[in-house]
Amino acid sequence: MHTVRERGTSLIEVLVTVVIVAFGLMGAAGLQSRMQLSEVEAYQRTQALILLSDMANRITVNRSAAADYVTGALGAGMVCPTTMGTRAEIDLGQWCNALQGAAELTVGGDSAGAMLGGRGCVEALPENEFMVTVAWQGMTPVSPPAFSVNCGFGQYDGAAGSSCSNDRCRRVVTTVVRIATLD
């Protein structure tokens, strides 16, 4: 009896292999896209923390005039203070410009590399404490910040029906600056 040896691959085997490879490549492309979004989110959080620390340090250094730093939102879409009479006024003007990305590369008149829609607030708390907050536009929706953090509240909602509704794309970082009473 004579047996026939099979050689090569059948068309079905090739098609199955192509489908498996295609699904793998689509998964890799999706993973790459999510990694880029995560990288942008991490960069923006780092910028926010730098600006938060900057203002907290400015208040601490000028502790005798800490109350002069209390302000509504400064930053994106707002005209920065230009009064330069006191150290606090100078600091708030510089912080506002930094929130708008003034230190970043400008492309066509727009800041490139700054946080998206960066805003900063300084609020007075009881017992000589001040809450410094930096808010910005996140790339994807998550749980909204606590209701007690008002900076940028309602400013980052998308259009009607957007996944960013109800402040789900607002990101915030806060710190409390405590000014000791020295006698």
C-alpha positions in Angstrom: 0.0 0.0 0.0 1.3 3.4 -1.0 0.7 6.4 1.4 0.6 9.9 0.2 2.5 12.5 2.2 0.9 15.9 2.7 3.0 18.9 1.9 2.5 22.6 2.6 -0.5 24.1 4.4 -4.1 24.3 3.5 -5.8 27.6 2.8 -7.9 27.2 5.9 -4.9 27.0 8.1 -3.4 30.2 6.6 -6.7 32.0 7.0 -7.0 31.0 10.7 -3.4 32.2 11.3 -4.1 35.6 9.6 -7.3 36.1 11.7 -5.4 35.3 15.0 -2.5 37.6 14.0 -5.0 40.4 13.1 -6.8 40.2 16.5 -3.4 40.3 18.2 -2.4 43.4 16.3 -5.7 45.2 17.0 -5.3 44.4 20.7 -1.7 45.8 20.7 -2.9 49.0 18.9 -5.7 49.5 21.5 -3.2 49.0 24.3 -0.8 51.5 22.8 -3.6 54.0 22.6 -4.6 53.6 26.2 -0.9 53.9 27.3 -0.7 57.2 25.5 -3.8 58.5 27.3 -2.3 57.4 30.6 0.9 59.1 29.8 -0.8 62.4 29.1 -2.9 62.1 32.3 0.3 61.4 34.3 2.1 64.4 32.7 -0.8 66.7 33.5 -0.9 65.5 37.1 2.8 66.2 37.5 2.4 69.7 36.1 -0.5 70.3 38.5 1.5 69.1 41.5 4.4 71.4 40.6 2.1 74.4 40.4 0.4 73.4 43.6 3.7 73.2 45.4 4.8 76.5 43.9 1.8 78.4 45.3 1.9 76.6 48.7 5.6 77.6 49.0 4.8 81.2 48.0 2.2 81.5 50.7 4.5 80.0 53.3 7.3 82.4 52.4 5.0 85.4 52.6 3.2 84.1 55.7 2.5 87.5 57.2 0.3 88.3 54.1 -1.1 84.8 53.6 -4.7 86.1 53.6 -3.9 88.2 50.5 -3.5 85.1 48.5 -7.2 84.1 48.8 -8.7 84.3 45.3 -11.3 82.8 43.1 -10.2 80.8 40.2 -7.2 81.9 38.2 -5.9 80.4 35.0 -7.4 79.1 31.7 -9.8 81.5 30.0 -9.2 84.3 32.5 -7.3 87.5 32.4 -4.4 87.3 34.9 -3.9 90.0 37.5 -1.4 92.6 36.4 -1.2 94.7 39.6 2.3 94.4 41.0 1.9 96.4 44.2 2.5 93.6 46.8 4.4 90.3 46.8 1.0 88.5 46.9 -0.2 90.3 43.8 3.0 89.5 41.9 2.8 85.8 43.0 -0.8 85.5 42.0 -0.1 87.0 38.6 2.8 84.7 38.0 0.8 81.7 39.2 -2.1 82.6 36.9 0.3 82.8 33.9 1.9 79.5 34.8 -1.6 77.9 35.0 -2.2 79.1 31.5 1.0 77.5 30.3 3.1 80.7 29.9 6.3 78.8 30.6 5.5 76.1 27.9 6.2 76.1 24.2 3.7 78.1 22.2 2.4 76.9 18.9 0.2 79.3 16.9 -0.3 81.5 20.0 -1.6 78.6 22.1 0.4 77.0 24.9 1.5 73.4 24.1 2.4 71.1 26.9 0.5 72.9 29.7 -2.4 71.3 31.5 -5.6 71.3 29.6 -7.7 74.1 31.1 -5.6 74.6 34.2 -7.2 76.7 37.0 -6.0 77.4 40.5 -7.8 78.6 43.6 -6.7 79.6 47.2 -9.4 79.4 49.8 -9.3 80.5 53.5 -10.1 77.8 56.0 -10.6 78.2 59.8 -7.7 78.6 62.1 -5.2 80.3 59.8 -5.2 77.5 57.2 -5.5 77.9 53.4 -6.5 75.3 50.8 -4.6 75.5 47.5 -6.2 73.7 44.6 -5.2 73.1 41.0 -7.9 71.8 38.6 -7.7 70.7 35.0 -9.4 68.8 32.2 -8.8 65.1 32.3 -8.7 62.9 29.1 -11.2 60.2 30.2 -14.1 60.2 32.6 -13.5 58.9 36.2 -15.3 59.5 39.5 -15.8 63.2 40.2 -13.7 65.0 42.9 -15.3 65.5 46.3 -18.0 68.2 46.5 -15.9 70.1 49.1 -13.4 70.9 46.4 -15.0 73.8 44.5 -12.2 74.9 42.2 -13.2 74.4 38.6 -16.6 72.9 39.6 -18.8 72.5 36.5 -16.1 73.9 34.2 -15.0 70.7 32.5 -18.3 69.1 31.5 -18.6 68.1 27.9 -21.5 68.7 25.5 -24.9 67.3 26.3 -24.6 63.5 26.4 -20.9 63.6 26.8 -19.1 61.0 29.0 -17.5 64.0 30.8 -20.8 65.2 32.3 -21.2 65.7 36.1 -17.6 66.8 36.5 -16.3 63.3 35.6 -13.4 64.8 33.6 -12.4 67.4 36.2 -9.1 66.5 38.0 -7.9 68.3 41.1 -5.0 68.2 43.5 -5.1 70.1 46.8 -3.0 70.8 49.8 -3.6 72.7 53.0 -1.1 75.4 54.1 -1.0 76.0 57.8 0.3 79.3 59.0 1.5 79.1 62.6 0.9 82.0 64.9 4.3 83.1 66.2 4.4 85.0 69.5 
